[in-house]
Amino acid sequence: MESVVIRDNETGEFRELEVDAVFIEIGLVANSGFVNNLLETNDRDEIIINGNNETSKKGIWAAGDVTNIKDKQIVVASGEGASAALRVNEFLNI
């Protein structure tokens, strides 16, 4: 990677930016519409969870970028998924 060409959405102007690497982020909006009437979400439509990945509805957990966790990266989301799975296992084995 040596450079990227970027376009200003307002002016349509293109310019080249020299870089050493690129970190790609796909999407900025939580895709949580399917639970809007079921779970509590914040003003960014992220599902609100507590430290145990529990949502506002007993027996439902959530993990990853669709939640209100601060860090939005695949490695964090994977860890959150593992954590949620462990909490579900605890719940089912009580």
mmCIF file as gemmi writes it, N, C-alpha and C atoms, coordinates in Angstrom:
data_model
loop_
_atom_site.group_PDB
_atom_site.id
_atom_site.type_symbol
_atom_site.label_atom_id
_atom_site.label_alt_id
_atom_site.label_comp_id
_atom_site.label_asym_id
_atom_site.label_entity_id
_atom_site.label_seq_id
_atom_site.pdbx_PDB_ins_code
_atom_site.Cartn_x
_atom_site.Cartn_y
_atom_site.Cartn_z
_atom_site.occupancy
_atom_site.B_iso_or_equiv
_atom_site.pdbx_formal_charge
_atom_site.auth_seq_id
_atom_site.auth_asym_id
_atom_site.pdbx_PDB_model_num
ATOM 1 N N . MET Axp A 1 ? 0.859 -1.171 0 1 0 ? 1 A 1
ATOM 2 C CA . MET Axp A 1 ? 0 0 0 1 0 ? 1 A 1
ATOM 3 C C . MET Axp A 1 ? 0.899 1.226 0 1 0 ? 1 A 1
ATOM 4 N N . GLU Axp A 2 ? 0.68 2.063 -0.975 1 0 ? 2 A 1
ATOM 5 C CA . GLU Axp A 2 ? 1.454 3.306 -1.052 1 0 ? 2 A 1
ATOM 6 C C . GLU Axp A 2 ? 0.573 4.539 -0.906 1 0 ? 2 A 1
ATOM 7 N N . SER Axp A 3 ? -0.649 4.457 -1.48 1 0 ? 3 A 1
ATOM 8 C CA . SER Axp A 3 ? -1.539 5.607 -1.402 1 0 ? 3 A 1
ATOM 9 C C . SER Axp A 3 ? -2.963 5.181 -1.708 1 0 ? 3 A 1
ATOM 10 N N . VAL Axp A 4 ? -3.893 6.062 -1.377 1 0 ? 4 A 1
ATOM 11 C CA . VAL Axp A 4 ? -5.296 5.87 -1.728 1 0 ? 4 A 1
ATOM 12 C C . VAL Axp A 4 ? -5.797 7.162 -2.367 1 0 ? 4 A 1
ATOM 13 N N . VAL Axp A 5 ? -6.745 7.013 -3.268 1 0 ? 5 A 1
ATOM 14 C CA . VAL Axp A 5 ? -7.385 8.174 -3.866 1 0 ? 5 A 1
ATOM 15 C C . VAL Axp A 5 ? -8.722 8.346 -3.169 1 0 ? 5 A 1
ATOM 16 N N . ILE Axp A 6 ? -8.943 9.525 -2.618 1 0 ? 6 A 1
ATOM 17 C CA . ILE Axp A 6 ? -10.19 9.778 -1.901 1 0 ? 6 A 1
ATOM 18 C C . ILE Axp A 6 ? -10.98 10.862 -2.618 1 0 ? 6 A 1
ATOM 19 N N . ARG Axp A 7 ? -12.294 10.801 -2.453 1 0 ? 7 A 1
ATOM 20 C CA . ARG Axp A 7 ? -13.188 11.769 -3.092 1 0 ? 7 A 1
ATOM 21 C C . ARG Axp A 7 ? -13.968 12.505 -2.025 1 0 ? 7 A 1
ATOM 22 N N . ASP Axp A 8 ? -13.988 13.802 -2.094 1 0 ? 8 A 1
ATOM 23 C CA . ASP Axp A 8 ? -14.783 14.634 -1.203 1 0 ? 8 A 1
ATOM 24 C C . ASP Axp A 8 ? -16.232 14.532 -1.655 1 0 ? 8 A 1
ATOM 25 N N . ASN Axp A 9 ? -17.108 14.007 -0.808 1 0 ? 9 A 1
ATOM 26 C CA . ASN Axp A 9 ? -18.514 13.808 -1.178 1 0 ? 9 A 1
ATOM 27 C C . ASN Axp A 9 ? -19.25 15.112 -1.434 1 0 ? 9 A 1
ATOM 28 N N . GLU Axp A 10 ? -18.793 16.198 -0.853 1 0 ? 10 A 1
ATOM 29 C CA . GLU Axp A 10 ? -19.477 17.484 -1.046 1 0 ? 10 A 1
ATOM 30 C C . GLU Axp A 10 ? -19.041 18.185 -2.328 1 0 ? 10 A 1
ATOM 31 N N . THR Axp A 11 ? -17.731 18.158 -2.608 1 0 ? 11 A 1
ATOM 32 C CA . THR Axp A 11 ? -17.231 18.891 -3.781 1 0 ? 11 A 1
ATOM 33 C C . THR Axp A 11 ? -17.005 18.007 -4.989 1 0 ? 11 A 1
ATOM 34 N N . GLY Axp A 12 ? -16.907 16.687 -4.774 1 0 ? 12 A 1
ATOM 35 C CA . GLY Axp A 12 ? -16.61 15.768 -5.867 1 0 ? 12 A 1
ATOM 36 C C . GLY Axp A 12 ? -15.132 15.755 -6.228 1 0 ? 12 A 1
ATOM 37 N N . GLU Axp A 13 ? -14.344 16.529 -5.528 1 0 ? 13 A 1
ATOM 38 C CA . GLU Axp A 13 ? -12.903 16.644 -5.801 1 0 ? 13 A 1
ATOM 39 C C . GLU Axp A 13 ? -12.163 15.389 -5.336 1 0 ? 13 A 1
ATOM 40 N N . PHE Axp A 14 ? -11.201 14.935 -6.158 1 0 ? 14 A 1
ATOM 41 C CA . PHE Axp A 14 ? -10.371 13.786 -5.824 1 0 ? 14 A 1
ATOM 42 C C . PHE Axp A 14 ? -8.993 14.261 -5.387 1 0 ? 14 A 1
ATOM 43 N N . ARG Axp A 15 ? -8.389 13.508 -4.457 1 0 ? 15 A 1
ATOM 44 C CA . ARG Axp A 15 ? -6.996 13.771 -4.1 1 0 ? 15 A 1
ATOM 45 C C . ARG Axp A 15 ? -6.348 12.469 -3.657 1 0 ? 15 A 1
ATOM 46 N N . GLU Axp A 16 ? -5.051 12.415 -3.814 1 0 ? 16 A 1
ATOM 47 C CA . GLU Axp A 16 ? -4.293 11.224 -3.443 1 0 ? 16 A 1
ATOM 48 C C . GLU Axp A 16 ? -3.681 11.441 -2.065 1 0 ? 16 A 1
ATOM 49 N N . LEU Axp A 17 ? -3.787 10.415 -1.226 1 0 ? 17 A 1
ATOM 50 C CA . LEU Axp A 17 ? -3.27 10.481 0.127 1 0 ? 17 A 1
ATOM 51 C C . LEU Axp A 17 ? -2.248 9.357 0.305 1 0 ? 17 A 1
ATOM 52 N N . GLU Axp A 18 ? -0.999 9.72 0.616 1 0 ? 18 A 1
ATOM 53 C CA . GLU Axp A 18 ? 0.036 8.709 0.844 1 0 ? 18 A 1
ATOM 54 C C . GLU Axp A 18 ? -0.191 8.046 2.202 1 0 ? 18 A 1
ATOM 55 N N . VAL Axp A 19 ? -0.194 6.7 2.198 1 0 ? 19 A 1
ATOM 56 C CA . VAL Axp A 19 ? -0.42 5.928 3.421 1 0 ? 19 A 1
ATOM 57 C C . VAL Axp A 19 ? 0.482 4.701 3.427 1 0 ? 19 A 1
ATOM 58 N N . ASP Axp A 20 ? 0.646 4.109 4.596 1 0 ? 20 A 1
ATOM 59 C CA . ASP Axp A 20 ? 1.398 2.86 4.723 1 0 ? 20 A 1
ATOM 60 C C . ASP Axp A 20 ? 0.477 1.654 4.819 1 0 ? 20 A 1
ATOM 61 N N . ALA Axp A 21 ? -0.748 1.899 5.272 1 0 ? 21 A 1
ATOM 62 C CA . ALA Axp A 21 ? -1.701 0.805 5.459 1 0 ? 21 A 1
ATOM 63 C C . ALA Axp A 21 ? -3.112 1.378 5.478 1 0 ? 21 A 1
ATOM 64 N N . VAL Axp A 22 ? -4.104 0.489 5.366 1 0 ? 22 A 1
ATOM 65 C CA . VAL Axp A 22 ? -5.502 0.897 5.408 1 0 ? 22 A 1
ATOM 66 C C . VAL Axp A 22 ? -6.247 -0.04 6.349 1 0 ? 22 A 1
ATOM 67 N N . PHE Axp A 23 ? -7.048 0.525 7.224 1 0 ? 23 A 1
ATOM 68 C CA . PHE Axp A 23 ? -7.925 -0.249 8.1 1 0 ? 23 A 1
ATOM 69 C C . PHE Axp A 23 ? -9.342 -0.018 7.606 1 0 ? 23 A 1
ATOM 70 N N . ILE Axp A 24 ? -9.999 -1.056 7.13 1 0 ? 24 A 1
ATOM 71 C CA . ILE Axp A 24 ? -11.329 -0.921 6.536 1 0 ? 24 A 1
ATOM 72 C C . ILE Axp A 24 ? -12.4 -1.202 7.583 1 0 ? 24 A 1
ATOM 73 N N . GLU Axp A 25 ? -13.356 -0.303 7.675 1 0 ? 25 A 1
ATOM 74 C CA . GLU Axp A 25 ? -14.502 -0.485 8.56 1 0 ? 25 A 1
ATOM 75 C C . GLU Axp A 25 ? -15.739 -0.573 7.683 1 0 ? 25 A 1
ATOM 76 N N . ILE Axp A 26 ? -16.514 -1.612 7.883 1 0 ? 26 A 1
ATOM 77 C CA . ILE Axp A 26 ? -17.71 -1.82 7.067 1 0 ? 26 A 1
ATOM 78 C C . ILE Axp A 26 ? -18.927 -1.438 7.899 1 0 ? 26 A 1
ATOM 79 N N . GLY Axp A 27 ? -19.552 -0.363 7.529 1 0 ? 27 A 1
ATOM 80 C CA . GLY Axp A 27 ? -20.793 0.046 8.185 1 0 ? 27 A 1
ATOM 81 C C . GLY Axp A 27 ? -20.585 0.773 9.486 1 0 ? 27 A 1
ATOM 82 N N . LEU Axp A 28 ? -21.442 1.72 9.736 1 0 ? 28 A 1
ATOM 83 C CA . LEU Axp A 28 ? -21.398 2.495 10.969 1 0 ? 28 A 1
ATOM 84 C C . LEU Axp A 28 ? -22.713 2.442 11.726 1 0 ? 28 A 1
ATOM 85 N N . VAL Axp A 29 ? -23.707 1.822 11.124 1 0 ? 29 A 1
ATOM 86 C CA . VAL Axp A 29 ? -25.031 1.792 11.726 1 0 ? 29 A 1
ATOM 87 C C . VAL Axp A 29 ? -25.346 0.373 12.172 1 0 ? 29 A 1
ATOM 88 N N . ALA Axp A 30 ? -25.744 0.248 13.425 1 0 ? 30 A 1
ATOM 89 C CA . ALA Axp A 30 ? -26.097 -1.072 13.961 1 0 ? 30 A 1
ATOM 90 C C . ALA Axp A 30 ? -27.312 -1.628 13.23 1 0 ? 30 A 1
ATOM 91 N N . ASN Axp A 31 ? -27.238 -2.877 12.81 1 0 ? 31 A 1
ATOM 92 C CA . ASN Axp A 31 ? -28.34 -3.532 12.107 1 0 ? 31 A 1
ATOM 93 C C . ASN Axp A 31 ? -29.208 -4.258 13.137 1 0 ? 31 A 1
ATOM 94 N N . SER Axp A 32 ? -29.922 -3.481 13.936 1 0 ? 32 A 1
ATOM 95 C CA . SER Axp A 32 ? -30.689 -4.053 15.05 1 0 ? 32 A 1
ATOM 96 C C . SER Axp A 32 ? -32.194 -3.903 14.883 1 0 ? 32 A 1
ATOM 97 N N . GLY Axp A 33 ? -32.645 -3.498 13.719 1 0 ? 33 A 1
ATOM 98 C CA . GLY Axp A 33 ? -34.066 -3.247 13.505 1 0 ? 33 A 1
ATOM 99 C C . GLY Axp A 33 ? -34.965 -4.413 13.844 1 0 ? 33 A 1
ATOM 100 N N . PHE Axp A 34 ? -34.445 -5.624 13.723 1 0 ? 34 A 1
ATOM 101 C CA . PHE Axp A 34 ? -35.264 -6.808 13.985 1 0 ? 34 A 1
ATOM 102 C C . PHE Axp A 34 ? -35.61 -6.977 15.459 1 0 ? 34 A 1
ATOM 103 N N . VAL Axp A 35 ? -34.981 -6.214 16.359 1 0 ? 35 A 1
ATOM 104 C CA . VAL Axp A 35 ? -35.276 -6.325 17.793 1 0 ? 35 A 1
ATOM 105 C C . VAL Axp A 35 ? -35.788 -5.017 18.39 1 0 ? 35 A 1
ATOM 106 N N . ASN Axp A 36 ? -36.061 -4.019 17.567 1 0 ? 36 A 1
ATOM 107 C CA . ASN Axp A 36 ? -36.461 -2.702 18.084 1 0 ? 36 A 1
ATOM 108 C C . ASN Axp A 36 ? -37.651 -2.748 19.025 1 0 ? 36 A 1
ATOM 109 N N . ASN Axp A 37 ? -38.595 -3.618 18.791 1 0 ? 37 A 1
ATOM 110 C CA . ASN Axp A 37 ? -39.78 -3.699 19.655 1 0 ? 37 A 1
ATOM 111 C C . ASN Axp A 37 ? -39.615 -4.694 20.793 1 0 ? 37 A 1
ATOM 112 N N . LEU Axp A 38 ? -38.454 -5.321 20.867 1 0 ? 38 A 1
ATOM 113 C CA . LEU Axp A 38 ? -38.23 -6.356 21.87 1 0 ? 38 A 1
ATOM 114 C C . LEU Axp A 38 ? -37.195 -5.964 22.918 1 0 ? 38 A 1
ATOM 115 N N . LEU Axp A 39 ? -36.098 -5.331 22.478 1 0 ? 39 A 1
ATOM 116 C CA . LEU Axp A 39 ? -34.986 -5.018 23.373 1 0 ? 39 A 1
ATOM 117 C C . LEU Axp A 39 ? -34.733 -3.525 23.451 1 0 ? 39 A 1
ATOM 118 N N . GLU Axp A 40 ? -34.136 -3.114 24.567 1 0 ? 40 A 1
ATOM 119 C CA . GLU Axp A 40 ? -33.769 -1.707 24.721 1 0 ? 40 A 1
ATOM 120 C C . GLU Axp A 40 ? -32.56 -1.392 23.854 1 0 ? 40 A 1
ATOM 121 N N . THR Axp A 41 ? -32.658 -0.301 23.084 1 0 ? 41 A 1
ATOM 122 C CA . THR Axp A 41 ? -31.545 0.172 22.26 1 0 ? 41 A 1
ATOM 123 C C . THR Axp A 41 ? -31.269 1.628 22.612 1 0 ? 41 A 1
ATOM 124 N N . ASN Axp A 42 ? -30.082 2.096 22.216 1 0 ? 42 A 1
ATOM 125 C CA . ASN Axp A 42 ? -29.735 3.488 22.479 1 0 ? 42 A 1
ATOM 126 C C . ASN Axp A 42 ? -30.04 4.351 21.257 1 0 ? 42 A 1
ATOM 127 N N . ASP Axp A 43 ? -29.626 5.612 21.291 1 0 ? 43 A 1
ATOM 128 C CA . ASP Axp A 43 ? -29.931 6.531 20.192 1 0 ? 43 A 1
ATOM 129 C C . ASP Axp A 43 ? -29.196 6.197 18.902 1 0 ? 43 A 1
ATOM 130 N N . ARG Axp A 44 ? -28.229 5.269 18.956 1 0 ? 44 A 1
ATOM 131 C CA . ARG Axp A 44 ? -27.522 4.813 17.75 1 0 ? 44 A 1
ATOM 132 C C . ARG Axp A 44 ? -28.045 3.458 17.286 1 0 ? 44 A 1
ATOM 133 N N . ASP Axp A 45 ? -29.176 3.017 17.861 1 0 ? 45 A 1
ATOM 134 C CA . ASP Axp A 45 ? -29.798 1.722 17.579 1 0 ? 45 A 1
ATOM 135 C C . ASP Axp A 45 ? -28.928 0.539 17.967 1 0 ? 45 A 1
ATOM 136 N N . GLU Axp A 46 ? -28.008 0.748 18.902 1 0 ? 46 A 1
ATOM 137 C CA . GLU Axp A 46 ? -27.199 -0.352 19.421 1 0 ? 46 A 1
ATOM 138 C C . GLU Axp A 46 ? -27.972 -1.023 20.55 1 0 ? 46 A 1
ATOM 139 N N . ILE Axp A 47 ? -27.906 -2.343 20.616 1 0 ? 47 A 1
ATOM 140 C CA . ILE Axp A 47 ? -28.572 -3.087 21.679 1 0 ? 47 A 1
ATOM 141 C C . ILE Axp A 47 ? -27.795 -2.861 22.968 1 0 ? 47 A 1
ATOM 142 N N . ILE Axp A 48 ? -28.488 -2.434 24 1 0 ? 48 A 1
ATOM 143 C CA . ILE Axp A 48 ? -27.836 -2.16 25.284 1 0 ? 48 A 1
ATOM 144 C C . ILE Axp A 48 ? -27.642 -3.466 26.037 1 0 ? 48 A 1
ATOM 145 N N . ILE Axp A 49 ? -26.387 -3.719 26.438 1 0 ? 49 A 1
ATOM 146 C CA . ILE Axp A 49 ? -26.059 -4.913 27.224 1 0 ? 49 A 1
ATOM 147 C C . ILE Axp A 49 ? -25.324 -4.503 28.493 1 0 ? 49 A 1
ATOM 148 N N . ASN Axp A 50 ? -25.336 -5.416 29.459 1 0 ? 50 A 1
ATOM 149 C CA . ASN Axp A 50 ? -24.551 -5.189 30.672 1 0 ? 50 A 1
ATOM 150 C C . ASN Axp A 50 ? -23.228 -5.955 30.561 1 0 ? 50 A 1
ATOM 151 N N . GLY Axp A 51 ? -22.472 -6.006 31.632 1 0 ? 51 A 1
ATOM 152 C CA . GLY Axp A 51 ? -21.167 -6.667 31.635 1 0 ? 51 A 1
ATOM 153 C C . GLY Axp A 51 ? -21.208 -8.162 31.383 1 0 ? 51 A 1
ATOM 154 N N . ASN Axp A 52 ? -22.39 -8.755 31.455 1 0 ? 52 A 1
ATOM 155 C CA . ASN Axp A 52 ? -22.558 -10.184 31.172 1 0 ? 52 A 1
ATOM 156 C C . ASN Axp A 52 ? -23.226 -10.429 29.825 1 0 ? 52 A 1
ATOM 157 N N . ASN Axp A 53 ? -23.26 -9.424 28.985 1 0 ? 53 A 1
ATOM 158 C CA . ASN Axp A 53 ? -23.873 -9.5 27.652 1 0 ? 53 A 1
ATOM 159 C C . ASN Axp A 53 ? -25.387 -9.686 27.695 1 0 ? 53 A 1
ATOM 160 N N . GLU Axp A 54 ? -26.012 -9.447 28.853 1 0 ? 54 A 1
ATOM 161 C CA . GLU Axp A 54 ? -27.457 -9.571 28.969 1 0 ? 54 A 1
ATOM 162 C C . GLU Axp A 54 ? -28.134 -8.321 28.408 1 0 ? 54 A 1
ATOM 163 N N . THR Axp A 55 ? -29.235 -8.52 27.726 1 0 ? 55 A 1
ATOM 164 C CA . THR Axp A 55 ? -30.024 -7.412 27.208 1 0 ? 55 A 1
ATOM 165 C C . THR Axp A 55 ? -31.099 -7.047 28.22 1 0 ? 55 A 1
ATOM 166 N N . SER Axp A 56 ? -31.994 -6.175 27.829 1 0 ? 56 A 1
ATOM 167 C CA . SER Axp A 56 ? -33.087 -5.764 28.711 1 0 ? 56 A 1
ATOM 168 C C . SER Axp A 56 ? -34.15 -6.844 28.881 1 0 ? 56 A 1
ATOM 169 N N . LYS Axp A 57 ? -34.053 -7.913 28.127 1 0 ? 57 A 1
ATOM 170 C CA . LYS Axp A 57 ? -35.04 -9.009 28.214 1 0 ? 57 A 1
ATOM 171 C C . LYS Axp A 57 ? -34.353 -10.255 28.763 1 0 ? 57 A 1
ATOM 172 N N . LYS Axp A 58 ? -34.853 -10.776 29.866 1 0 ? 58 A 1
ATOM 173 C CA . LYS Axp A 58 ? -34.274 -11.967 30.476 1 0 ? 58 A 1
ATOM 174 C C . LYS Axp A 58 ? -34.228 -13.116 29.475 1 0 ? 58 A 1
ATOM 175 N N . GLY Axp A 59 ? -33.06 -13.77 29.398 1 0 ? 59 A 1
ATOM 176 C CA . GLY Axp A 59 ? -32.902 -14.914 28.516 1 0 ? 59 A 1
ATOM 177 C C . GLY Axp A 59 ? -32.428 -14.556 27.119 1 0 ? 59 A 1
ATOM 178 N N . ILE Axp A 60 ? -32.14 -13.27 26.888 1 0 ? 60 A 1
ATOM 179 C CA . ILE Axp A 60 ? -31.599 -12.855 25.587 1 0 ? 60 A 1
ATOM 180 C C . ILE Axp A 60 ? -30.28 -12.127 25.811 1 0 ? 60 A 1
ATOM 181 N N . TRP Axp A 61 ? -29.245 -12.591 25.129 1 0 ? 61 A 1
ATOM 182 C CA . TRP Axp A 61 ? -27.924 -11.988 25.191 1 0 ? 61 A 1
ATOM 183 C C . TRP Axp A 61 ? -27.578 -11.432 23.812 1 0 ? 61 A 1
ATOM 184 N N . ALA Axp A 62 ? -26.641 -10.513 23.779 1 0 ? 62 A 1
ATOM 185 C CA . ALA Axp A 62 ? -26.192 -9.946 22.502 1 0 ? 62 A 1
ATOM 186 C C . ALA Axp A 62 ? -24.688 -9.72 22.576 1 0 ? 62 A 1
ATOM 187 N N . ALA Axp A 63 ? -24.056 -9.658 21.404 1 0 ? 63 A 1
ATOM 188 C CA . ALA Axp A 63 ? -22.613 -9.472 21.354 1 0 ? 63 A 1
ATOM 189 C C . ALA Axp A 63 ? -22.218 -8.803 20.053 1 0 ? 63 A 1
ATOM 190 N N . GLY Axp A 64 ? -21.077 -8.155 20.087 1 0 ? 64 A 1
ATOM 191 C CA . GLY Axp A 64 ? -20.489 -7.608 18.875 1 0 ? 64 A 1
ATOM 192 C C . GLY Axp A 64 ? -20.876 -6.174 18.581 1 0 ? 64 A 1
ATOM 193 N N . ASP Axp A 65 ? -20.65 -5.788 17.334 1 0 ? 65 A 1
ATOM 194 C CA . ASP Axp A 65 ? -20.815 -4.404 16.923 1 0 ? 65 A 1
ATOM 195 C C . ASP Axp A 65 ? -22.249 -3.895 16.996 1 0 ? 65 A 1
ATOM 196 N N . VAL Axp A 66 ? -23.227 -4.778 17.074 1 0 ? 66 A 1
ATOM 197 C CA . VAL Axp A 66 ? -24.624 -4.355 17.169 1 0 ? 66 A 1
ATOM 198 C C . VAL Axp A 66 ? -24.968 -3.897 18.59 1 0 ? 66 A 1
ATOM 199 N N . THR Axp A 67 ? -24.058 -4.103 19.528 1 0 ? 67 A 1
ATOM 200 C CA . THR Axp A 67 ? -24.292 -3.716 20.92 1 0 ? 67 A 1
ATOM 201 C C . THR Axp A 67 ? -23.621 -2.387 21.236 1 0 ? 67 A 1
ATOM 202 N N . ASN Axp A 68 ? -23.839 -1.923 22.451 1 0 ? 68 A 1
ATOM 203 C CA . ASN Axp A 68 ? -23.307 -0.64 22.881 1 0 ? 68 A 1
ATOM 204 C C . ASN Axp A 68 ? -21.876 -0.736 23.421 1 0 ? 68 A 1
ATOM 205 N N . ILE Axp A 69 ? -21.139 -1.793 23.079 1 0 ? 69 A 1
ATOM 206 C CA . ILE Axp A 69 ? -19.741 -1.863 23.487 1 0 ? 69 A 1
ATOM 207 C C . ILE Axp A 69 ? -18.964 -0.746 22.809 1 0 ? 69 A 1
ATOM 208 N N . LYS Axp A 70 ? -17.942 -0.269 23.48 1 0 ? 70 A 1
ATOM 209 C CA . LYS Axp A 70 ? -17.192 0.884 22.975 1 0 ? 70 A 1
ATOM 210 C C . LYS Axp A 70 ? -16.357 0.548 21.741 1 0 ? 70 A 1
ATOM 211 N N . ASP Axp A 71 ? -15.641 -0.555 21.78 1 0 ? 71 A 1
ATOM 212 C CA . ASP Axp A 71 ? -14.707 -0.892 20.707 1 0 ? 71 A 1
ATOM 213 C C . ASP Axp A 71 ? -15.38 -1.742 19.647 1 0 ? 71 A 1
ATOM 214 N N . LYS Axp A 72 ? -15.336 -1.271 18.416 1 0 ? 72 A 1
ATOM 215 C CA . LYS Axp A 72 ? -15.997 -1.951 17.299 1 0 ? 72 A 1
ATOM 216 C C . LYS Axp A 72 ? -14.94 -2.525 16.364 1 0 ? 72 A 1
ATOM 217 N N . GLN Axp A 73 ? -14.51 -3.734 16.648 1 0 ? 73 A 1
ATOM 218 C CA . GLN Axp A 73 ? -13.558 -4.44 15.793 1 0 ? 73 A 1
ATOM 219 C C . GLN Axp A 73 ? -13.881 -5.923 15.848 1 0 ? 73 A 1
ATOM 220 N N . ILE Axp A 74 ? -13.565 -6.626 14.767 1 0 ? 74 A 1
ATOM 221 C CA . ILE Axp A 74 ? -13.919 -8.045 14.666 1 0 ? 74 A 1
ATOM 222 C C . ILE Axp A 74 ? -13.354 -8.867 15.82 1 0 ? 74 A 1
ATOM 223 N N . VAL Axp A 75 ? -12.142 -8.581 16.24 1 0 ? 75 A 1
ATOM 224 C CA . VAL Axp A 75 ? -11.547 -9.355 17.325 1 0 ? 75 A 1
ATOM 225 C C . VAL Axp A 75 ? -12.298 -9.118 18.639 1 0 ? 75 A 1
ATOM 226 N N . VAL Axp A 76 ? -12.761 -7.899 18.862 1 0 ? 76 A 1
ATOM 227 C CA . VAL Axp A 76 ? -13.546 -7.599 20.058 1 0 ? 76 A 1
ATOM 228 C C . VAL Axp A 76 ? -14.907 -8.285 19.968 1 0 ? 76 A 1
ATOM 229 N N . ALA Axp A 77 ? -15.534 -8.2 18.803 1 0 ? 77 A 1
ATOM 230 C CA . ALA Axp A 77 ? -16.838 -8.836 18.602 1 0 ? 77 A 1
ATOM 231 C C . ALA Axp A 77 ? -16.754 -10.344 18.814 1 0 ? 77 A 1
ATOM 232 N N . SER Axp A 78 ? -15.671 -10.957 18.363 1 0 ? 78 A 1
ATOM 233 C CA . SER Axp A 78 ? -15.484 -12.399 18.554 1 0 ? 78 A 1
ATOM 234 C C . SER Axp A 78 ? -15.396 -12.738 20.036 1 0 ? 78 A 1
ATOM 235 N N . GLY Axp A 79 ? -14.642 -11.946 20.764 1 0 ? 79 A 1
ATOM 236 C CA . GLY Axp A 79 ? -14.531 -12.154 22.213 1 0 ? 79 A 1
ATOM 237 C C . GLY Axp A 79 ? -15.87 -11.965 22.908 1 0 ? 79 A 1
ATOM 238 N N . GLU Axp A 80 ? -16.613 -10.949 22.487 1 0 ? 80 A 1
ATOM 239 C CA . GLU Axp A 80 ? -17.937 -10.708 23.052 1 0 ? 80 A 1
ATOM 240 C C . GLU Axp A 80 ? -18.867 -11.892 22.779 1 0 ? 80 A 1
ATOM 241 N N . GLY Axp A 81 ? -18.768 -12.471 21.593 1 0 ? 81 A 1
ATOM 242 C CA . GLY Axp A 81 ? -19.58 -13.639 21.263 1 0 ? 81 A 1
ATOM 243 C C . GLY Axp A 81 ? -19.257 -14.819 22.164 1 0 ? 81 A 1
ATOM 244 N N . ALA Axp A 82 ? -17.969 -15.029 22.403 1 0 ? 82 A 1
ATOM 245 C CA . ALA Axp A 82 ? -17.555 -16.114 23.297 1 0 ? 82 A 1
ATOM 246 C C . ALA Axp A 82 ? -18.063 -15.861 24.711 1 0 ? 82 A 1
ATOM 247 N N . SER Axp A 83 ? -17.965 -14.625 25.169 1 0 ? 83 A 1
ATOM 248 C CA . SER Axp A 83 ? -18.447 -14.277 26.497 1 0 ? 83 A 1
ATOM 249 C C . SER Axp A 83 ? -19.949 -14.496 26.616 1 0 ? 83 A 1
ATOM 250 N N . ALA Axp A 84 ? -20.699 -14.064 25.612 1 0 ? 84 A 1
ATOM 251 C CA . ALA Axp A 84 ? -22.151 -14.263 25.629 1 0 ? 84 A 1
ATOM 252 C C . ALA Axp A 84 ? -22.496 -15.749 25.651 1 0 ? 84 A 1
ATOM 253 N N . ALA Axp A 85 ? -21.772 -16.545 24.878 1 0 ? 85 A 1
ATOM 254 C CA . ALA Axp A 85 ? -22.02 -17.995 24.856 1 0 ? 85 A 1
ATOM 255 C C . ALA Axp A 85 ? -21.779 -18.612 26.226 1 0 ? 85 A 1
ATOM 256 N N . LEU Axp A 86 ? -20.754 -18.177 26.927 1 0 ? 86 A 1
ATOM 257 C CA . LEU Axp A 86 ? -20.476 -18.682 28.271 1 0 ? 86 A 1
ATOM 258 C C . LEU Axp A 86 ? -21.594 -18.296 29.248 1 0 ? 86 A 1
ATOM 259 N N . ARG Axp A 87 ? -22.117 -17.067 29.129 1 0 ? 87 A 1
ATOM 260 C CA . ARG Axp A 87 ? -23.214 -16.646 30.005 1 0 ? 87 A 1
ATOM 261 C C . ARG Axp A 87 ? -24.477 -17.439 29.714 1 0 ? 87 A 1
ATOM 262 N N . VAL Axp A 88 ? -24.754 -17.722 28.451 1 0 ? 88 A 1
ATOM 263 C CA . VAL Axp A 88 ? -25.911 -18.539 28.079 1 0 ? 88 A 1
ATOM 264 C C . VAL Axp A 88 ? -25.752 -19.935 28.672 1 0 ? 88 A 1
ATOM 265 N N . ASN Axp A 89 ? -24.568 -20.5 28.586 1 0 ? 89 A 1
ATOM 266 C CA . ASN Axp A 89 ? -24.298 -21.823 29.152 1 0 ? 89 A 1
ATOM 267 C C . ASN Axp A 89 ? -24.555 -21.823 30.656 1 0 ? 89 A 1
ATOM 268 N N . GLU Axp A 90 ? -24.089 -20.813 31.34 1 0 ? 90 A 1
ATOM 269 C CA . GLU Axp A 90 ? -24.346 -20.696 32.786 1 0 ? 90 A 1
ATOM 270 C C . GLU Axp A 90 ? -25.848 -20.644 33.052 1 0 ? 90 A 1
ATOM 271 N N . PHE Axp A 91 ? -26.556 -19.843 32.292 1 0 ? 91 A 1
ATOM 272 C CA . PHE Axp A 91 ? -27.996 -19.67 32.456 1 0 ? 91 A 1
ATOM 273 C C . PHE Axp A 91 ? -28.735 -21.003 32.275 1 0 ? 91 A 1
ATOM 274 N N . LEU Axp A 92 ? -28.348 -21.748 31.258 1 0 ? 92 A 1
ATOM 275 C CA . LEU Axp A 92 ? -29.023 -23.005 30.973 1 0 ? 92 A 1
ATOM 276 C C . LEU Axp A 92 ? -28.689 -24.107 31.968 1 0 ? 92 A 1
ATOM 277 N N . ASN Axp A 93 ? -27.568 -23.961 32.645 1 0 ? 93 A 1
ATOM 278 C CA . ASN Axp A 93 ? -27.147 -24.989 33.602 1 0 ? 93 A 1
ATOM 279 C C . ASN Axp A 93 ? -27.459 -24.649 35.049 1 0 ? 93 A 1
ATOM 280 N N . ILE Axp A 94 ? -28.257 -23.621 35.276 1 0 ? 94 A 1
ATOM 281 C CA . ILE Axp A 94 ? -28.61 -23.239 36.662 1 0 ? 94 A 1
ATOM 282 C C . ILE Axp A 94 ? -29.661 -24.187 37.179 1 0 ? 94 A 1
